[in-house]
Amino acid sequence: MDNGDIIFTIQKLAEYLKISRSTLYKLSQEGKIPVFAF
C-alpha cells in the first residue's frame, strides 16, 4: 500500500461515509465507487 490507498471493510466504509450497508452495495453495483474482492 505504498501509493496511499486505504482499504475498508463494507461495514467500516458504511460507518465512515455515514450511509447504510445497503446503500453502499447499491453504489458499488452502479459503479459509483470502486470495489475489489480478495
Distance bins in CASP14 RR format, pairs under 12 A and 6 or more apart:
PFRMAT RR
TARGET T0000
AUTHOR 0000-0000-0000
RMODE 2
METHOD distances of the structure
MODEL  1
1 7 1 0 0 1 0 0 0 0 0 0 0
5 34 0 0 0 0 1 0 0 0 0 0 0
5 36 0 0 0 0 1 0 0 0 0 0 0
6 12 0 0 0 0 1 0 0 0 0 0 0
6 13 0 0 0 0 1 0 0 0 0 0 0
6 16 0 0 0 0 1 0 0 0 0 0 0
6 34 0 0 0 0 0 1 0 0 0 0 0
7 13 0 0 0 0 1 0 0 0 0 0 0
7 16 0 0 0 0 0 1 0 0 0 0 0
7 34 0 0 0 0 0 1 0 0 0 0 0
7 35 0 0 0 0 0 1 0 0 0 0 0
7 36 0 0 0 0 1 0 0 0 0 0 0
7 37 0 0 0 0 0 1 0 0 0 0 0
7 38 0 0 0 0 1 0 0 0 0 0 0
8 14 0 0 0 0 1 0 0 0 0 0 0
8 15 0 0 0 0 1 0 0 0 0 0 0
8 16 1 0 0 1 0 0 0 0 0 0 0
8 17 0 0 0 0 1 0 0 0 0 0 0
8 21 0 0 0 0 0 1 0 0 0 0 0
8 24 0 0 0 0 1 0 0 0 0 0 0
8 28 0 0 0 0 0 1 0 0 0 0 0
8 33 0 0 0 0 0 1 0 0 0 0 0
8 34 0 0 0 0 0 1 0 0 0 0 0
8 35 0 0 0 0 0 1 0 0 0 0 0
8 36 0 0 0 0 0 1 0 0 0 0 0
9 15 0 0 0 0 1 0 0 0 0 0 0
9 16 0 0 0 0 0 1 0 0 0 0 0
9 21 0 0 0 0 0 1 0 0 0 0 0
9 24 0 0 0 0 0 1 0 0 0 0 0
9 35 0 0 0 0 0 1 0 0 0 0 0
9 36 0 0 0 0 0 1 0 0 0 0 0
9 37 0 0 0 0 0 1 0 0 0 0 0
9 38 0 0 0 0 0 1 0 0 0 0 0
10 16 0 0 0 0 0 1 0 0 0 0 0
10 17 0 0 0 0 0 1 0 0 0 0 0
10 19 0 0 0 0 0 1 0 0 0 0 0
10 20 0 0 0 0 0 1 0 0 0 0 0
10 21 1 0 1 0 0 0 0 0 0 0 0
10 22 0 0 0 0 0 1 0 0 0 0 0
10 23 0 0 0 0 0 1 0 0 0 0 0
10 24 1 0 0 1 0 0 0 0 0 0 0
10 25 1 0 0 1 0 0 0 0 0 0 0
10 27 0 0 0 0 0 1 0 0 0 0 0
10 28 0 0 0 0 1 0 0 0 0 0 0
10 33 0 0 0 0 0 1 0 0 0 0 0
10 35 0 0 0 0 1 0 0 0 0 0 0
10 36 0 0 0 0 0 1 0 0 0 0 0
10 37 0 0 0 0 0 1 0 0 0 0 0
11 17 0 0 0 0 0 1 0 0 0 0 0
11 19 0 0 0 0 0 1 0 0 0 0 0
11 20 0 0 0 0 0 1 0 0 0 0 0
11 21 1 0 0 1 0 0 0 0 0 0 0
11 24 0 0 0 0 1 0 0 0 0 0 0
11 25 0 0 0 0 0 1 0 0 0 0 0
12 18 0 0 0 0 0 1 0 0 0 0 0
12 21 0 0 0 0 0 1 0 0 0 0 0
12 24 0 0 0 0 0 1 0 0 0 0 0
13 19 0 0 0 0 1 0 0 0 0 0 0
13 20 0 0 0 0 0 1 0 0 0 0 0
13 21 0 0 0 0 1 0 0 0 0 0 0
13 23 0 0 0 0 0 1 0 0 0 0 0
13 24 1 0 0 1 0 0 0 0 0 0 0
13 25 0 0 0 0 0 1 0 0 0 0 0
13 27 0 0 0 0 1 0 0 0 0 0 0
13 28 0 0 0 0 1 0 0 0 0 0 0
13 33 0 0 0 0 1 0 0 0 0 0 0
13 34 0 0 0 0 0 1 0 0 0 0 0
13 35 0 0 0 0 1 0 0 0 0 0 0
13 36 0 0 0 0 0 1 0 0 0 0 0
14 20 1 0 0 1 0 0 0 0 0 0 0
14 21 1 0 1 0 0 0 0 0 0 0 0
14 22 0 0 0 0 1 0 0 0 0 0 0
14 23 1 0 0 1 0 0 0 0 0 0 0
14 24 1 0 1 0 0 0 0 0 0 0 0
14 25 0 0 0 0 1 0 0 0 0 0 0
14 26 0 0 0 0 0 1 0 0 0 0 0
14 27 0 0 0 0 0 1 0 0 0 0 0
14 28 0 0 0 0 0 1 0 0 0 0 0
14 33 0 0 0 0 0 1 0 0 0 0 0
15 21 0 0 0 0 1 0 0 0 0 0 0
15 24 0 0 0 0 0 1 0 0 0 0 0
16 24 0 0 0 0 0 1 0 0 0 0 0
16 33 0 0 0 0 0 1 0 0 0 0 0
17 23 0 0 0 0 1 0 0 0 0 0 0
17 24 1 0 0 1 0 0 0 0 0 0 0
17 27 0 0 0 0 1 0 0 0 0 0 0
17 28 0 0 0 0 0 1 0 0 0 0 0
17 32 0 0 0 0 0 1 0 0 0 0 0
17 33 0 0 0 0 1 0 0 0 0 0 0
18 24 0 0 0 0 0 1 0 0 0 0 0
19 25 0 0 0 0 0 1 0 0 0 0 0
19 26 0 0 0 0 1 0 0 0 0 0 0
19 27 0 0 0 0 1 0 0 0 0 0 0
19 28 0 0 0 0 0 1 0 0 0 0 0
19 32 0 0 0 0 0 1 0 0 0 0 0
19 33 0 0 0 0 0 1 0 0 0 0 0
20 26 0 0 0 0 1 0 0 0 0 0 0
20 27 0 0 0 0 0 1 0 0 0 0 0
21 27 0 0 0 0 0 1 0 0 0 0 0
21 28 0 0 0 0 0 1 0 0 0 0 0
22 28 0 0 0 0 0 1 0 0 0 0 0
22 29 0 0 0 0 0 1 0 0 0 0 0
23 29 0 0 0 0 0 1 0 0 0 0 0
23 30 0 0 0 0 0 1 0 0 0 0 0
23 32 0 0 0 0 0 1 0 0 0 0 0
23 33 0 0 0 0 0 1 0 0 0 0 0
24 30 0 0 0 0 0 1 0 0 0 0 0
24 31 0 0 0 0 0 1 0 0 0 0 0
24 32 0 0 0 0 0 1 0 0 0 0 0
24 33 1 0 0 1 0 0 0 0 0 0 0
24 35 0 0 0 0 1 0 0 0 0 0 0
25 31 0 0 0 0 0 1 0 0 0 0 0
25 32 0 0 0 0 0 1 0 0 0 0 0
25 33 0 0 0 0 0 1 0 0 0 0 0
25 35 0 0 0 0 1 0 0 0 0 0 0
26 32 0 0 0 0 1 0 0 0 0 0 0
26 33 0 0 0 0 1 0 0 0 0 0 0
26 35 0 0 0 0 0 1 0 0 0 0 0
27 33 1 0 1 0 0 0 0 0 0 0 0
27 34 0 0 0 0 0 1 0 0 0 0 0
27 35 0 0 0 0 1 0 0 0 0 0 0
28 34 0 0 0 0 1 0 0 0 0 0 0
28 35 1 0 1 0 0 0 0 0 0 0 0
28 36 0 0 0 0 0 1 0 0 0 0 0
28 37 0 0 0 0 0 1 0 0 0 0 0
29 35 0 0 0 0 1 0 0 0 0 0 0
END
